[in-house]
Amino acid sequence: MFRFIHAADPHLDSPLRGLEAHEGAPAQLLRGATRRAFENLVTLAIEEKVDFLLIAGDLYDGDWKDYNTGLFFRGQMVRLNQHGIPVFLITGNHDAASVISKKLPMTDNLQVFSTRTAESKEMPGVPAVVHGRGFPHRAVPENLAQDYPAALPGKFNIGLLHTSLNGRPGHDTYAPCSVQDLQAKGYGYWALGHIHQPEVISEEPWIVFAGNCQGRHARETGPRGCYLVTVNEHLDVESAEWRTLDVVRWEVVEADLAGLEQESEVVRRIRDALSRAIESAEGRLLAARILLTGASPLHGVLLREIGRIRAEVAAIAQDFGEDAVWIEQIKVATSPVYDLGELAERDALTKTVLETLEQATHRQDALPADINEMLDVLPPELRAEVETEWSPDQRPVFMEDVRAIILEALRTKGDTTP
């Protein structure tokens, strides 16, 4: 019997773009999170006394700003080397041979696979062989899995591959392949990287995305970590256990405001939702995007008074403690509750405003050319979120927000006019 850890996409020293735009953001803690999660990975390997560690690409996030990133990684390899734990590494699109220009001498326990052809690496005393190939360039459109060798008899065969498989939302298509391509090789386990959401694709054989070690923004929510795999004496996977590594937990925290009519209740609902999310984070810093949902008469008030709502939520976060929660953003996704017929009967001008709003809401104009040009130059990790916000099918959402503010103003005017 032997055991190994499958990890992927540490993205050491990822810059976490855009933090400067968030006043009060714990920038140092968030920027250091990828290192601390990787330290947790190494600690886990040592404590569990694994036979080896696999890293399925994107160790780095691009070329190093200086040598500190490389020295940090080397220091972690020294820790593993002191405990006799070998490491098998392939490069991904973010740390391809054409991207990383700086180098440091590596430790004896680190095995890095070729970027030119698939290689097979064995280790003394362990009946396993690891097949892998790294990315020579940032963009790899070809199916690398086709060139991986057939399984070696009498060994537990592992495929180490950085791939998008047949595609996943929010990720560029790199080294595409099918599940059938992987199954045809006869390996016992495919250790995949590139897709940041953990996912077990298959158990016959095991085809697994470990996900990244640490979520880096609000689209990478939930626990992040690695898989601890046990192989029995029959060379079958006995278990593949999920182990959490992250030190900051990103979550979209939903507060349901359905039916609320009193503004004081909004704060209570948000506080309750945050309390539950903080508890589930199990002592980690919660980086929360607050999502206000439900049909409520307060919809227009929330949109109009969003600045005040943000301040009140920031005060709630202070009550929990600065190490407990940071509010990344508040999004109003409630829906209005209005008697439009009653408003329309008030006067001719109000009726005209309502008719104009209705026409504008249902228009499906294309995005302006300058927005499309902006999307083309954004890095992939930012582009997906911006595309969602600015996509043509989101236009009705923006128009509905504008409509709600105007309707709220009309309703309020009607309530206060003698």
KELO-916849 format. One record per residue: residue in one letter; z, x, y of N, C-alpha, C, O in turn. Coordinates in steps of 0.05 Angstrom, whole numbers, plus 5000, padded with zeros to 4 digits. Example, Ala and Ser with C-alpha at 12.3 -4.5 7.8 and 13.67 -1.06 7.14 Angstrom:
<rs>
A515652644886515652464910515652644934516952854934S514252574955514352734979515752585001516152685023
</rs>
This chain:
<rs>
M500050174976500050005000500050185025501350395026F498550095046498650235071498350035094497649805090R499050125118498949945141497550085165497650325167F496249925181495050035205495149825228495649585223I494849915252494749745275491949735286490649945289H491049495292488449455305488949365334490049145339A488149525353488449465382485649505395483849625383A485349395419482849415433483249375463485149255471D481349485478481149425507483749465523484649285537P484949705520487349755537486749755567488449685583H484249845575483449855603485549995620486449895640L486350235611488450385625487750425654485550505661D489750365671489550395700487350225712486050295731S486949985700485049795711485849745740488249695745P483949735759484749715787485749445795486949425817L485449235780486348975787485448895815487148865833R482848885819481648835845482748575857483248375844G483048585884483748345899486748305903487448115917L488448475892491348435896492148445925494048315934E490648615941491248645969491148385984492348346005A489548195974489147935987491547755983491847555997H493347825965495647655959498147785971499247985961E499047675993501447786006503847755988504347535977G505347965985507747955969507248005939509047995923A504748065932504148115904505548375894505548575909P506748365871508048605860505948805850505648845826A504548925869502149085862502849315843501349365824Q504949455848505649685832506249605803505449735784L507749385800508449295773505849205759505549265735L504149055772501748955760499849185753498649185731R499549385771497749605765498849785743497249905728G501449795740502649965719502849815692503649935672A502049555692502449395668500749495644501649495621T498349595649496649685627497849935614497649965589R499050105630500350345618502850265601503250365579R504350085612506850005598506149855572507549885552A504049695573503249565548502249765527502749735503F500849975536499950175518502250335506502250415483E504250385523506750515513508050345491509050445472N507950075496509049895475507449915449508649905427L504849945452503149975428503950225412504250215388V504250445426504950705413507750685401508250775378T509650565415512350525405512350355379513750415360L510750145379510449975356509450125332510550105310A507350295336506250455314508350645303508450685278I509950755320512050945311514250805296515050885274E515150575307517350435295516550315268518150305250E514050215266513150095241512150305221511450245198K512050555230511150775213508450725200508050755176V506550645216503950575206502450825197503251055205D500450795181498951025171496851115191496151345191F495850935207493951005228493650785248494450555243L492450855271491950665293489050655299487750865301L487950415302485150375310485050275339486550085346I483250385355482750285383479750225385478150405385A479149965388476349875387474949865414473749665421G475250075429473650105454475050025479477149885479D473850105502474850055529477750145532479449995541L478150395523480750525528481250545558483450485567Y479250615573479450645602477950415615476850235602D477950415642476650205657474350315673473450185693G473350545666471250685681472250975686474251055675D470751115701471451395707474251415720474951235736W475651625713478351655724478351715754476551855764K480251595768480551665796481351955799480452095817D483152045781483952325779484652375750484152205733Y485852595744486452665717489052535705489652565682N490452395722492952265713492552065691494152035673T490251915692489751725672489351855644490551775624G487752075644487352225619489852355609490352365585L491452455628493952585620495952385608497352445589F495952145619497751935608496951875579498551875561F494351835574493351775548494052005529494951965506R493452255538494052485520496952495513497652565490G498752435532501552435527502352235505504152295489Q501052005505501651815484500551905457501751845436M498352045457497252155432499152365421499452395397V500452525439502352725430504752585416505652675395R505652355427507852205415507152125386508752165368L504652025383503851945356503452185337504152165314N502452405348502052645332504652755322504752855299Q506752735338509352825329510452665305512152755291H509352425301510152265278507952245257508152085239G505952425259503952435239502152195237501152125215I501652065259499951815259497251885271497051935295P495151875255492451915266491351675281492251445276V489551725300488351515316485351525314484151745316F484051295310481151275308480251115332481050885336L478351235347477651115373474551105376473151305369I473550875385470750865394470750805424472550675434T468550895437468250825465466850555468465050495452G467650405488466350155495464650175520464150395530N463949955531462149955554463550075579462250185596H466150035581467650135605468250435603468750565624D468250545579468750835577466550975560467151155545A464150875564461850995550461451285559462451375580A459951435542459451715548458151755575458551965588S456551565584455251595610456951505633456151535656V459451405628461151305649463451495655464051555678I464651605634466951785638465952075641464652185624S466552185664465552455670467652665666467052905661K470252595668472452785666473252805637473152615622K474253045629475153085601477653265601478153425619L479253225580481553395575481553465546480553305529P482753685538482953755509484753545496486953485505M483853445473485253235459487053345437486753585429T488753185426490553265405489253255378487053125374D490453385358489253405331489053135317487353105299N490752945324490852695310488752485319488452275308L487252555341485352365352482552405341481452625343Q481452205329478752205318476952025334477351775334V475052145349473251985365470451975352469352185345F469351735349466851705335464451775353464551745377S462351865341459851935354458751695369459151465361T457351745391455851545406452951535398451451365408R452051715381449251735373448651595347446451485343T450551585329450051465303452751385291454851485299A452651195272455151105259456151325241454651455227E458851365241460151565225462251435207463051205212S463051575186465151485168467251705167466651935163K469751615171471951805171474151725151475051495152E474951905135477051855115479552005124479452175142M481851955110484252095116485652165090485751995072P486752395089488152485064490552305058492052235075G490752225032493052075023492851775027494651635019V490751675041490551395046487851295035485751405043P487751105018485251015006483650835025482950605018A483050935048481550785068479450955081479751205082V477350835091475250965106474550795130474250555127V474250925153473550785177470750855186470051085188H469150645190466350685199466250595228467350385235G464950755245464850675273462750825289461651035280R462150725312460250855331461050755359461450525363G461050945378461650885405459250825422456950855413F459650725446457450655464456550905478458151055490P453850965477452851195492452451125522452551305539H452150865528451650775555453250525560454350405541R453550455585455050215592453849965579455349795569A451249935580449849705569448549785543446849965542V449249645521448049695495446949435484448449275474P444349385487443249125479442649105449442148895439E442549335435441749335407444149265388446449295396N443449185364445449115344446349375330444949475312L448649475338449649725326450549685297450449875281A451449445290452549395263450449445241451149515219Q447949405247445849435227445749715216444949755193D446549915232446350195223448950295211449150525203Y451050125209453450215196452950245166451450085154P454150445153453550495125454750275107456450125115A453750265083454850075063457750165055458450395059A459249975045462050035037462150245015460550254997L464150425018464650624997466350504975468450384981P465550524950467050404928469750554925470050794930G471750404916474450514912475950564937478150684936K475050474960476350514986476650245000475050064995F478650225017478749995035477050065060477750245075N474849925063472949995084473549835110473949585109I473549975132474149845158471749905177470950135179G470849705190468749735211470049725238471349525245L469649925254470749935282468449905301466650075302L468349675315465949605331466749465357468449295358H465349555378465549425404463149235408460849335409T463648975409461348785407462148525420464448445421S460048375428460548105438459947905416459947665420L459348005391458347835369455947665380454047775390N456147405377453947235386454447125414453146925422G456247255429456747175456459347025460460046855444R460747075482463146935490463146905520462247085534P464146675530464146625559465746845574467846935564G464646935597466047125613465647415605466847595617H464047465584463547735575460547795573459047625563D459748025582456948095579456248135549457948205533T453748085543452848105515452148395509450148505518Y453848525494453548805486453648835456455348695443A451949005445451949055416452048785400453748765382P450348595407450548335394449948345364448248505355C451348185349450848165320452047905310453447765325S451447835285452447585274454647645254455047865245V456147435248458247465227456947545201458147695185Q454547435195453147505170452447805169452547925148D451747915193451248205193453648365184453448555169L456048285193458448425186459248375157460048565143Q459048135148459748065120458048225101458948295079A455548265108453648395090454348685083453448795063K456048815100456849095095458849125073459149345062G460248915066462148925044464849055052466349145035Y465449065078467949185087470248985083469848745080G472749095082475048925079476148825106477448625107Y475448975128476548895154474649005176473849235175W474048825194472548905218474348895242475348675250A474849125254476649145278474849145303473549345309L474748915316472848885338474248905366476648855368G472648995385473549005413471448885431469348805422H472148865457470448765479471248485488471348445512I471748305469472648035477475648045480477148115462H476647965504479448005510481247785499483747825499Q480147565490481747355478482147415448480147435434P484647435439485047485410483847265394484047025401E482547335372481247135355480747245327479647455324V481547095307480947155279478346995273478446755270I476147145270473547015265473346925236472246715229S474347095218474047045189476347195174477447385184E476947085151478847225133477547315107478947435090E475047255104473547335080470847445088468847295086P470647695096472847885100474147835127473347655142W476247995133477547965158475748075180474948315180I475147905200473547985223475247895247475647655251V476248085263478348025282477748155309477148395311F478047995330478248105357481248125363482647925363A482148365369485048405376485648305404487948255410G483548275421484048205449485048455463485248675451N485548425489486648665503489648675501491048485494C490648915508493548965505495148835527497548775524Q493848785550495248675574493248505590491148605598G493948255594492348085612492248205640494248315649R489948185653489548315679489148125702489248205725H488747865697488247665718488647385706489147355682A488247185723488946915716487046795695487546575686R484846935689483146835667483846955640482646895620E485847135640486847255615489747165611491647325613T490046915605492646795602493746815573492246875555G496346775571497546775545498247045535497747245547P499547055511500447315500498147505494495947415486R498547765498496547965492497948185476500248245480G496348295457497648495439495748615419493548695426C496548625394494948765373495648635346497248455344Y494248725325494848635298495848865281494749085281L498048805266499148995247498248895219498948685210V496649065206495348985181496549135158496849375159T497148985137498149105112496149065090495148845085V495449285076493549275054495049345028496449555027N494749185008496249224983494849424964492749534971E496149464941495149664922492449584910491049744898H491749324913489149234903486949254924484649164920L487649374947485849414969484949154981482649114989D486848964982486348704995488348685019490548795018V487448545040489248505063491448315055490948075048E493848415055496148245048497048075072497947855068S496848195096497648045120496448185144495948425145A495948025165495148115191496847985211496447755219E498948125220501048005237500448065266499948285274W500647855282500347885311502848005323505047915317R502548205340504848325354504248335384502048425392T506048235400505648225429506348485442508348615435L504748565461505048815476505348785506506448965519D504448565517504248535546506948545560508948475548V506848635585509348645601509248455624511248395637V506848355631506348145651504847925637502747975624R505847675639504547445626503147275647504447155663W500447265645498947085663498846815650498246785627E499346605667499146335657498146145679498746185703V496645945671496045715689498245515684498345395662V499945465704502145285701501445015713501144995738E501244815696500444545706502844375713504744355697A502744265737504844075746503443805749501743765767D504243615733503043345733504443175754506743115752L502843095775503942945797503042645795503242505815A502242565772501142285769503142085779505442075770G502241905797503841685806505841755828507141575839L506142015834508242085854507441975882505141995890E509541865896509141775923510941915943510441905967Q512942055933514842195950514342495949514242615928E513942615972513342905973515543065962515043285951S518042975964520243135953520043165923521143355912E518742975909518442995880516543215872516743315850V514643285890512643485884514043755877513443885858V515943825894517344085891518944075865518944285851R520143855858521643835833519843865809520544005790R517543735810515643765787514744055783514544155761I514144185806513144455804515444635793514944815777R517844595803520144755794520544725764520944925750D520344475754520744435725518544565709519044695688A516044545718513844675704514044975703513545105683L514945095726515345385727517645475709517445675696S519745315708522045385691521245405662522045585648R519545215653518645215625516845465620517145585599A515145525639513345755635514846015635514146195620I516846035652518446285653519946325627520146545617E520946105616522346125591520446225568521246385552S518046125568516146195547515146485550514146605531A515446595575514546875579516547075567515947315566E518846985559520847145544521547405558521447625546G522347385584523347615598521147775613521847955628R518647715608516547855622516147735650516947505655L514947875669514247765694512047555689510047615676L512447315699510447105697508647115722509647075745A506047165719504147155740502846885738501146835720A503446695756502846415752500746325772500946375796R498746175762496946015779497845735775497645615753I498845605797499845335796497445145799495845165817L497244955780495144755780496544485783497944395765L495944345805497144085810495143875801492843875810T495943695783494143505770495243225772497543185780G493543035764494342755763493342585786492842695808A493142325782492342145804494742065820496641955809S494742125845497042085862496242005890494342105901P497841825903497341765931497742005949497041995973L499042215939499542455955497142645955497342865968H495042585942492742765940491842865967491543115971G491342695986490442776012492542946027491843136041V495042876024497243026036497343316025497643506041L496943345999497043605987494843785998495244016004L492443676000490243826011490643906040490044126049R491643716056491943756084494343946090494244106109E496343936073498844086078499144316058501344396051I496944426049497044636028498644876037499945006020G498444946062499945176072502945136069504345316061R503944896075506744836072507544836043509644936035I505744726026506344715997506644995986508445045970R504845175995504945455985507645575993508945715977A508645526017511145636026513445526010515345676002E513345266003515545145988515545255959517645305948V513145305948513045415921513945705921515245795902A513345855942514246135945517346135945518546315934A518545935958521445925959522545865931524645975924I521245695916522045645889522045895873523845955858A519846055876519646305861521846495868522946635851Q522646505894524946675902527446595887529046765880D527846335883530246245870530446345841532546405831F528146365828528046465801528446765799529446875779G527846915821528147205822525547345822523647255809E525347565836522747705839521747825813519347875811D523447875794522647985768521847765748521047825726A522147505757521647285738518847175742517447115723V518047135767515446995772514147085798515547135818W511547105797509947145821507746935821506446895801I507446795844505446585846502846705856502646795879E500846715839498246825846496646645863495246725882Q496746375857495146185872496145905866497345855845I495545725884496145435880493545285883492145315904K492745135863490244975864490944675862492344595844V489844535881490244245880487944115864485644115873A488644005841486643875824487543585819486743465798T489043475837489843195835487443025842485343125852S487742765838485642575846486842355864489242295861P485342245882486442055901486841775890485641695870V488641625902489041345896488841185922490741185938Y486641055927486140915952484940635946483540605926D485540445963484140185962481840205982482140146006L479540295972477240345990476240086002475340086025G476439865987475539615998477139526022476039436042E479739576021481439506044480839676068480739576090L480339936063479740116085477040036098476740036122A475039966081472339906091472439656109470739626126E474239476104474339226119475739256146475839066162R476839496151478439526175476739506200477339346218D474539666201472739646224470139766216469839896195A468039726233465339816227465240126225463740226207L466640266242466540556242467740666215466540846203T469940556207471140646182469240596158468940766141K467940366158466040306137463740506136462840596115T462740576160460540776162461441046152459841176138V463841126158464941386149465041386118464241586106L466041166107466241156078463541166064463241296043E461541036075458841036063457641316065456341406046T458041456087457041726090458341916071457042086059L460941886067462342056048461342006019461042196004E460841756013459841695986457141825980456741925959Q455341816000452741935997452942235994451542355978A454642366010454942656009456142755983455442965973T457942595972459242665947457342685924457642855906H455242525924453442505901450942675905449142665888R450742825926448443005930448743245911451043335906Q446543355902446643575883444943805893443143905880D445543895918443944115930444444365914446644415904A442444535913442744805901444444985918444844935942L445445185905447145375920445445535941443045585935P446545595964445045765983444346035971445746135954A442146145981441046395970443146625973443346795956D444546625996446446846000448746845980449747055973I449546615970451646605949450546705923451846855909N448046625916446846735891446547035892447047175872E445847145915445647435918448347575914448547785902M450447445925453147555922453947565892455147755883L453347345878454047335849452647555833453847655814D450247625841448747825826449948105827449648265809V451448165849452548435852455448455844456548675844L456748235838459548245831459848365803458148315786P462048515797462548605770463148365752464048155762P462548395726462748165707465448025708465647785706E467648185710470348075708470947885732472647715729L469547935755469947755778467847535779468347315789R465547605769463247415772463747145758463146935769A465047155734465346915719467046705735466346475735E469246805747470946615762469546505787469746275793V468146685801466746595825464446405818464046215833E463046455797460946275788462046005782460745795789T464345995770465645735764466245585790465745345792E467345735809468145605834465745515851465945305864W463545665849461245605867458945475852456845435864S459245415827456945305812456245035823457944895834P453644955820452744705831454344465821454744265836D455244475796456744245786459544225797460944025793Q460444435812463044425825462744305854464844245866R460344265863459944165890461443895894462743855914P461243705875462643455878465643485881467043335894V466743705868469643755870470343825899472343725910F468744005911469244085939469043835957470643795975M466843685952466443445969468643245966469443105985E469743215942471943035937474343115952475842945962D474843385954477143475970476743405999478643316012V474343456010473843386038474143086042475342996061R473142926023473242636025476142546025476942366040A477842676008480642596006482142646032483742486041I481542876045482842936071482142726092483842636107I479542656092478642466112479842186106480742046125L479842106081481041856073483941836080484941636089E485342066075488242066082488642036112490441896120A486942156128487142126157486541836165487941736182L484541716152483941436158486341256150487041076165R487441306126489641136117492041166135493340966142T492641416143494941466160494541336187496441226199K492141356198491541226224491940926222493040796240G491040816199491440526195494340456194495140236203D496040636183498940566180500340586207502340446211T499340746225500740806250499540656274500740666296T497240536271495940396294497340126299497639976280P498140066324499539816330497739576324498639346327
</rs>
